[in-house]
Amino acid sequence: MSVARFIADQRARYRVPHTITCALLGVSVSWFYKWMLRVDITDGVHTDTDRRRAQLDAAVATAFDKAKGLHGSPRLIADLRDLGWQVSEKTVADSMRRQGLVARRIRRRNGLTKQDKTAPKFPDLVKRDFTAAAPNRKWVGDMTEIPTESGQKLYLATVIDLYSRRLLGAAMGLHPDAELACAAIKMAVAARGGRQMIWRDEESERVIFHTDYAEVCVKPRVCGYGLRSWGVLVDFSA
């Protein structure tokens, strides 16, 4: 007698739940369902509900493998619905639990922000108020590390206008350095029409550029003075 047949018999003859027998024998429930589908059992061991559950488990397992184990039930729902399944998050979560499928968590990289205690201090021009009353009053910059399948890290520098939350500039490179950050800032200046469009004679009306990655990316001696010449005030406060 095969293992699968033994599990089926325990359920049919002694009403022992197949999930318990599978756990005791160290086999997966989805494997047992696949066996029942293959042998086409119709003697009451495999009801219509069981058949649909088995089909769903197979679909969930396939979608889970396709997502490389990174998608949990909330994201697998979208994948399954694209395939025509009409299921709830709870149903998918139950299927994953039956099969022992647990989504892997991507370990967050350490932040790129490193405060240089010896660097000259810049005034806190934003004063922790990350809102703006008009365009070109406050910009913020950020640097993000992006892992790739090849293992090579990429870095994305961005500049956003706090008034519209619009992305003004972006640049990608292999190193989180001043050149990468400045490339994103130059794109932002160009996107707003260049120096002639953003320059204001009154210093209080000039663009404030806030970022806290000065030590890693935008060192004042590299890009800070260029920003001022474009009419952008530098705020490197953390």
C-alpha positions as CSV (number, residue, x, y, z in Angstrom):
1,M,0.0,0.0,0.0
2,S,1.3,3.4,-0.9
3,V,1.7,6.2,1.6
4,A,-1.0,8.3,-0.1
5,R,-3.4,5.4,-0.1
6,F,-2.7,4.8,3.6
7,I,-3.6,8.4,4.3
8,A,-6.8,8.2,2.2
9,D,-7.8,5.0,4.0
10,Q,-7.3,6.5,7.4
11,R,-9.6,9.2,6.5
12,A,-12.3,7.0,4.8
13,R,-12.3,4.2,7.3
14,Y,-11.4,5.8,10.6
15,R,-12.2,9.5,10.0
16,V,-8.7,10.6,10.8
17,P,-8.2,14.0,9.2
18,H,-5.7,13.7,6.3
19,T,-3.9,16.9,7.5
20,I,-3.0,15.1,10.8
21,T,-1.9,11.9,9.0
22,C,0.2,14.0,6.5
23,A,1.9,15.8,9.4
24,L,2.6,12.6,11.3
25,L,4.1,11.0,8.2
26,G,6.1,14.1,7.2
27,V,4.4,14.6,3.8
28,S,2.8,17.8,2.5
29,V,-0.9,18.2,2.1
30,S,-0.5,19.6,-1.4
31,W,1.3,16.4,-2.4
32,F,-1.5,14.3,-1.1
33,Y,-4.0,16.4,-3.0
34,K,-2.0,16.0,-6.2
35,W,-2.1,12.3,-5.7
36,M,-5.8,12.3,-5.3
37,L,-6.2,14.3,-8.5
38,R,-4.0,12.0,-10.3
39,V,-5.8,8.8,-9.3
40,D,-9.2,10.6,-9.7
41,I,-10.7,9.4,-6.4
42,T,-14.5,9.8,-6.3
43,D,-15.5,7.5,-3.4
44,G,-16.2,10.2,-0.9
45,V,-12.6,10.6,0.2
46,H,-12.2,13.5,-2.2
47,T,-15.3,15.7,-2.3
48,D,-15.9,18.6,-4.7
49,T,-14.6,21.0,-1.9
50,D,-11.5,18.9,-1.6
51,R,-10.9,19.0,-5.3
52,R,-11.2,22.7,-5.5
53,R,-8.9,23.0,-2.4
54,A,-6.4,20.8,-4.1
55,Q,-6.5,22.8,-7.3
56,L,-6.1,26.0,-5.3
57,D,-3.2,24.6,-3.3
58,A,-1.4,23.7,-6.5
59,A,-2.1,27.2,-7.9
60,V,-0.9,28.9,-4.7
61,A,2.3,26.8,-4.6
62,T,3.0,27.6,-8.3
63,A,2.5,31.3,-7.8
64,F,4.6,31.2,-4.6
65,D,7.5,29.5,-6.4
66,K,7.2,32.0,-9.3
67,A,7.5,34.9,-6.8
68,K,10.6,33.2,-5.4
69,G,9.0,32.9,-2.0
70,L,8.7,36.6,-1.6
71,H,4.9,37.1,-1.8
72,G,2.6,36.5,1.1
73,S,-1.1,36.1,0.9
74,P,-2.0,39.8,0.2
75,R,0.3,39.8,-2.9
76,L,-0.5,36.3,-4.0
77,I,-4.2,37.2,-4.3
78,A,-3.4,39.6,-7.2
79,D,-1.3,36.9,-8.9
80,L,-4.1,34.4,-8.6
81,R,-6.8,36.7,-9.7
82,D,-4.8,37.4,-12.8
83,L,-5.1,33.7,-13.5
84,G,-8.9,33.8,-13.0
85,W,-9.2,32.7,-9.4
86,Q,-11.8,34.4,-7.2
87,V,-10.4,33.9,-3.7
88,S,-10.1,35.9,-0.5
89,E,-6.9,36.6,1.4
90,K,-8.0,34.3,4.2
91,T,-8.4,31.4,1.7
92,V,-5.0,32.0,0.3
93,A,-3.5,32.3,3.8
94,D,-5.1,29.0,4.8
95,S,-3.7,27.3,1.7
96,M,-0.2,28.6,2.5
97,R,-0.6,27.4,6.1
98,R,-1.6,23.9,4.9
99,Q,1.4,23.7,2.7
100,G,3.9,25.3,5.1
101,L,4.6,28.2,2.7
102,V,6.0,31.2,4.5
103,A,7.1,34.3,2.6
104,R,10.7,35.3,3.0
105,R,11.4,38.8,4.3
106,I,14.0,40.8,2.5
107,R,16.5,42.0,5.0
108,R,16.6,45.7,4.9
109,R,20.0,47.2,4.1
110,N,21.6,49.6,6.5
111,G,20.8,53.2,5.8
112,L,23.2,55.2,3.7
113,T,23.0,58.2,6.0
114,K,26.1,58.7,8.0
115,Q,26.5,61.8,10.1
116,D,29.9,63.4,10.0
117,K,30.4,65.0,13.4
118,T,33.5,66.8,12.2
119,A,31.8,68.4,9.1
120,P,30.7,72.0,9.3
121,K,27.2,72.5,10.5
122,F,24.5,73.8,8.2
123,P,21.5,75.7,9.5
124,D,18.2,73.8,9.8
125,L,16.3,75.7,7.2
126,V,13.4,73.3,6.9
127,K,12.9,73.2,10.7
128,R,11.2,69.8,10.4
129,D,8.4,71.3,8.4
130,F,8.2,69.1,5.3
131,T,5.4,71.0,3.6
132,A,5.6,73.8,1.1
133,A,3.2,76.6,0.2
134,A,4.4,76.8,-3.5
135,P,6.6,75.1,-6.0
136,N,10.3,75.5,-5.8
137,R,10.3,76.4,-2.1
138,K,11.5,73.1,-0.6
139,W,13.1,70.1,-2.2
140,V,14.3,67.0,-0.5
141,G,16.9,64.5,-1.6
142,D,17.3,60.8,-0.9
143,M,19.6,57.9,-1.7
144,T,18.4,54.3,-2.0
145,E,20.3,51.1,-2.3
146,I,18.8,48.6,-4.8
147,P,19.9,45.0,-4.7
148,T,20.0,43.0,-8.0
149,E,19.9,39.3,-8.8
150,S,23.5,39.5,-10.0
151,G,24.6,40.7,-6.5
152,Q,25.8,44.1,-7.9
153,K,24.3,46.9,-5.8
154,L,22.8,50.0,-7.6
155,Y,22.2,53.3,-6.0
156,L,19.3,55.7,-6.8
157,A,19.5,59.4,-6.0
158,T,16.2,61.4,-6.1
159,V,15.0,64.9,-5.7
160,I,11.4,65.7,-4.9
161,D,9.5,69.0,-4.6
162,L,7.6,69.0,-1.3
163,Y,4.8,71.1,-2.7
164,S,3.6,68.7,-5.4
165,R,5.5,65.6,-4.3
166,R,6.7,65.4,-7.9
167,L,9.9,63.7,-8.7
168,L,12.1,66.3,-10.3
169,G,15.4,64.5,-10.7
170,A,16.8,61.0,-10.5
171,A,20.1,59.4,-11.2
172,M,21.4,55.8,-10.9
173,G,25.0,54.6,-10.4
174,L,27.2,52.0,-8.9
175,H,28.5,54.2,-6.1
176,P,26.6,56.5,-3.6
177,D,28.9,59.4,-4.1
178,A,28.7,63.2,-4.8
179,E,28.6,62.8,-8.6
180,L,25.5,60.6,-8.4
181,A,23.7,63.0,-6.1
182,C,24.7,66.1,-8.1
183,A,23.5,64.5,-11.3
184,A,20.0,64.1,-9.7
185,I,20.1,67.7,-8.5
186,K,21.1,69.1,-11.9
187,M,18.3,67.2,-13.5
188,A,15.9,68.8,-11.0
189,V,17.2,72.2,-11.8
190,A,16.8,71.6,-15.5
191,A,13.3,70.2,-15.0
192,R,12.3,73.5,-13.5
193,G,13.7,75.5,-16.3
194,G,17.2,76.1,-15.2
195,R,18.8,78.7,-13.0
196,Q,16.9,81.6,-14.7
197,M,13.6,80.1,-13.6
198,I,14.3,79.2,-10.0
199,W,16.7,82.0,-9.0
200,R,15.3,84.6,-6.6
201,D,17.2,87.7,-5.5
202,E,15.7,87.5,-2.0
203,E,17.5,84.7,-0.2
204,S,14.4,83.9,1.9
205,E,12.5,83.1,-1.3
206,R,15.1,80.7,-2.8
207,V,14.7,76.9,-3.0
208,I,15.7,75.0,0.2
209,F,17.3,71.7,-0.6
210,H,17.1,69.3,2.4
211,T,19.0,66.1,2.7
212,D,20.8,64.2,5.5
213,Y,23.3,62.2,3.5
214,A,25.9,64.9,3.1
215,E,28.7,62.7,4.4
216,V,28.1,59.9,1.9
217,C,26.8,61.8,-1.1
218,V,26.6,65.6,-1.3
219,K,29.7,67.0,0.3
220,P,29.5,70.8,0.5
221,R,32.8,71.3,-1.2
222,V,31.7,69.2,-4.2
223,C,28.1,70.2,-4.8
224,G,27.1,72.7,-2.1
225,Y,28.6,75.7,-3.7
226,G,27.2,74.8,-7.1
227,L,23.7,74.6,-5.6
228,R,24.1,78.1,-4.2
229,S,25.1,79.5,-7.6
230,W,21.8,78.0,-9.0
231,G,19.8,79.7,-6.3
232,V,19.3,76.7,-4.1
233,L,20.0,76.9,-0.3
234,V,21.6,73.9,1.2
235,D,20.1,72.2,4.3
236,F,22.2,69.2,5.4
237,S,20.6,69.0,8.8
238,A,19.7,65.5,9.9
